[in-house]
Amino acid sequence: MMRILLVAYDNDSCISQFPQGLAYIASACLNAGHEVKIYNQDIYHWPDSHLTDFLNRERYDLVGIGACGGYYQYRKALQLAEAINSSKSRPFFVLGGHLAAPEPEFFLRKTLADAVVIGEGEITIVKLIEALEQRKSLRSVKGIAFLEGDKCIQTPRQALIEDVDAIPFPAWHLFPIDHYALLRMPHIENRERCMSVISGRGCRFHCNFCYRMDKGFRGRGPESIVEEIKVLKRDYAISYIAFQDELTMSSIPRTVELCESFIKNKLAVKWCCNGRLNYAKPEVLKLMKEAGCVFINYGIESLDEQALRNMNKALTVKQIVRGIENTLSSGISPGFNIIFGNIGENAESLRLEVR
């Protein structure tokens, strides 16, 4: 058994969003028989020196940080790395997430981390810990990068988890859920408690402005999603679900199946999600409304037909307008995301109007 510390970094938010990736990793480590502690800098806003002092007081075998891409996250990772490397009994140091994974050698040299996990981490982290316990070569672990002398070694990728229903639920009990439940989302009431859920991994589409390391879409079955929501309602009094997957509305049949399952099981929760305007049909939206959906976040990107084709959006202006109108008519609020600056776009693209 190893003692593992997972760091939820300070993202400068008053109310932080639940760190689902970290919670899934924690669950995988617990199921493998290890002891896991969460360091909640995201909630308590401890200075980075606090982490150094904490590691000086408590002995851990491995410390892990996961982060997405962004300049703030980059600077934060460097600061936390310095805090970890300054500790007297420095644990084995692992970086994960889309911040470090695309350029592992750069981050290994900048942070002095011992390993970078590339891609999905639930299997890889357990195999990495097993290798450390058994003093095996890191070369035996799929899906990582590490420095060997002056050379960066990147092992073959760990295969994606095809049966995402087999992944254990996040380790909610390790986290102060009363804080995360205060997250406010569209149309949530002050008395309602919110929690993030992922209904699937990946995306079926190929928009060329979107960076991804893994191909395809792997959706969870409605039974698994319903069971997770039931646990959140029962154990944490959650009444609003914020679906955080890239595209909950990944197809019309899947959206309908999910909504029918919510209705059949009488979940009686509000929820919001990311959607596609070409799937925003009146009959689908009516079912979503009945199942508790109150907000759909759409990627419009542009009202320039050529720009939409250039970005491989698989969407037309006509579909955008009709989808928005259908959403408003259903009683669900739409959210609009716009991207400017793709190939061929100019100032005139911003002035285009729907007539």
N, C-alpha and C positions, 0 to 999 in steps of 0.2 A: 504493500500500500504506500502511495506517495501523498504528500501534502501539497495541495495545489492552490495557488492564489490567482484569481482572475480579476483583472482591473477594469472597472467601469469608469472610464476617464471623465473628467469634468468637461462637459460640452457647453458650458456657459449658459445653461438654461435654468430658469426658475423652477419649472416642472420638467423633468426629464422623461423622454420616451423610454419604455421598457426595453432594455438591451437584449432582444430575443436571441441574437446569435450567441452571445455569451451564455445565455440561459440554456440553450441547446447543448453547448459544449460542456457546461457544468453537469447537465443531466447524463451525458455520455460518460463523463469521468466518474460520476457517482455510481452508475450502473456497472462500471468496471471495477468497483470496490475501492475507489480512492476517496480521500477526504478533500472537500472543496470549500473554499472561503471566497466570498465576493468582497472586493475592496471598493466601496461605493463613493468614490470621489465625485461622481456625477451628482450625487444628492447633497453631500456635506461640504463640497467645495474646499476640501483640505488642500493646503499648499503642497507642491510636489515633494518638498522636504519631509512632509509627514509620511510619505510612502517609504522613504529611506529609513526613518526612525522606526516605522512599523516593521520593516524587514529586519532591522537590527534587533528588535525585541522578540519577534516570532520567527521560527524556523520553517521555511517552506522549501520543497524540493524543486518546484517549478512555478514560474510566474508567467502569466499570459496576458497579452493585450490584443484586442481586436478593434480595427478601425476601418472606416470607409475612406474613399479618396476625398481630398480637400486640403487647402493650404492650412486651415486652422488645425485639422486633424494631424497633418504632417508635423507642424510645430509642436503640437501636444505630444505626439509620439516621441519626438526627440527629447523633450523635457522629461517625460516619464522614464525614458531609457536612461537618461543621466542619473535620475533618482535611484533607479534599480541598480545601475552599475556602481553607484557610490556606497551601496550597502555593504556591511562587513562580511556577511555570509550570503553573498549573492546567489540566488537560485538559478537554475537553468532557465533561460529567458527566451520566450517564444512570441513571435508576432503573427497575427492572422488577419484576415479580411482583405477587402479590395484595395486598401491603401498600399500594403507591402507586396501582395501577391504578384501584381503585374511586373514589378521590377525588384525581385528579391535581393539580388546582389547589391544594388544601391542601398537598400534599407539595412541589409546585414552590416555593411561597412559604416553607415551613418549612425546606427543605433548600437552596434556591437552585440546585437541579439545572437543567440546560439542557433536559432532555426526560424525559418519562416514557413508557415503552413500555407499551401497554395490550393485554393478552391475549398470545397466542402470540408469541414473539419471534424465531424463527429467520429468518423472511423480513424482518420489520420492522427488525431491527438491521442487516442487510446493506444494506437500502434507505436507512436513516438514514446509515450510513457513506458510502454512495455519494453522497448529497446533500451531505454535508459536504465530501467530496473535490472534487466538481464545483461547489461553492459554489451549490447550488440552494436555493431556499426550503424551509424545513422543512414548509411547507404541502403540498409535493409528496409527503410521506411518509405513507402510511396507517398508522394504529394508534399514533399518538403524541399527546402533549399538550405544550405549551410556552407560555411567557409571551412575549407580543409587546407591549412597552410595559407597560401595566398590565392588559392583557387576556389571559385564558387561551384559547388556541386548541387545540381538540381536533379532529383530523382524522378522517375516516371510518375505521371499523375495518378492519383487514386481514382478508381472508377466511381462515377456518380452513383449515389444511392437511388436505385430505380424505384424501390418500394418505399416511398416517403411516409407511408402510413406506419411503417415499422420503426420509425425514429421516435424515441421516447418524448413525451411532452416536456416542455421547458421546466427547469427546476425552480418553479415559482417560490417554493418555500425558503430558498436561500436569499430572497430579495425582499426589501421593504415595500410590499405591494401597495400599502396604504398611500405611499408617495406617488407611485406610478399611476394609480387609479385616478389621480387628480388631473391627469392630462385632459385638456379640453379640445373637443373636436366639433365639427359643424352640427348644430341642432342638438347638442347635448345640454341637459338641464343641470343646474348647479348641484342637485342632489344625486345625480347619476355618477356611477363609477365606471371608468373606461379601462380597457386592456387591449393590447395589440395581439393579433393572431395572424399567422401565415397559412393560407389555404393551398398554396402550391409554390413550387420553385421554378424560376425561369420564365420564358415568354415564347409564344409561338411566332412572333413577328420578327422582322429583320431591319428595323429602322437603322440607318447607318450612322446616326448621331449617338446611338446607345452603345456603350462599351460593355461587353460581357465576356467572361472567360469560359462559360459552360453553355453548350448548345441545347436547344429544345426546352420543352416544358414538362414538368412532372407534377401533376395535380394530386392532392390528397382526396381520398374518398369522402363523401358527405357524412358517412357514419363517424369517421375519425374527427372531422371538424365539429360535428354536433356534440360528440362526447367531450371534446376539449372545452367547448363553450359551457356545457353543463357543469363541468368541474369548476370553471371560473365563476359561474353563478353561485354554485353551492358553497364553495370554500372561501371565495373572496368577494361575494356580493356584487359581481360585475354585471352591469346592465347595458353597456354600450361596447360594441366590438369594433375596433379599427383594423380592418384588414390591410396588412402592410405589404402583401406580395406585389410583384411588379404589375400583374394584370389579373385581378380576380375574375373579371369578365373575359376569360380566355377563349370562350366559345359560347354560342347560344345554348346548345344542349347542356353543357356543364353548368352554366348560370341557372338554367331552369331546374336542373336536378338539385342543385344546392338550395335554391329557394323552396322547392317543394319539400325538401327534407326539413328545413327550418319550420315550415308551416305544420307539417305532419307531427313534428316533435314538440310543437307549441313552445318554442324557445322564448318568444316574447322579449327579444332584445332589439335595440336599435343598432344599426351598423352602417359603416361607410366603406368605400372601396375604390380601387382604380378600375376604370372601364374603357371600352372602345366604342366610339360613336357609330361605327358600322353595325354594331350589335344592339344599339339602342332602339329596339323595335317596341311599339306600343304594348304588345302582349307580354314581352319580356319585362319591361319596366313596371307594368301593372303587377306582375308576380313579385318582383323585387320589392315594390312598395308594400305589398301584403306581407312579405316575409320580414319586414322591419327596416329596409334600406331607407336612409334619409339623405344621403349625399353620395354622388359619384364624381370622382376626380378624372377628368378627361384630358388627354393630350391632343389639343387642336393643332399646335405647332405653327400653322400658317394658313392664310386664306389665299395664298398664291398657288394655283394649280401646278405650275411648273416646279416650284419649290417642294411641294408635297411629293411629286414624282422623283425629284432629285434625292430627297432624303429617304426614299423607299418606304414611305409612310403607309402605303396601301389604304389610302383614304382620299376621298374627293371633297371639294367644298360643299357640294350638294349633300353628301352624307353627313358632314359636320353640322350644317344648318338644320337638316331634318332631325338628326340625333338630339341636338340641343332642344329643339322645339318639342320633341317627343318626351324628353326628360322633364321639362317644365310642365307639360300637360299632365304628366303622371303624378305630380306633386312631390317629386324628388328634386333636390337642389343639385345643379351641375357646377363643377369647378372647372376652370379653364387654364390650361398650361400652354404657353406660347414660347417658341424658340425662334430667335432671329439671327441671321448671319450664315445660313447654309449657302451652298454653292448656288449662284444665280440670283440670290436675294439682294435687293437694294432698297433705297428709301421709298420707292414707289410701292414696294411689296407691303410696307407698313400702312400705306394709305388706302389699300384695297378695301372696298366695302361690299357687303352682300346686298344685292338689289332684288 
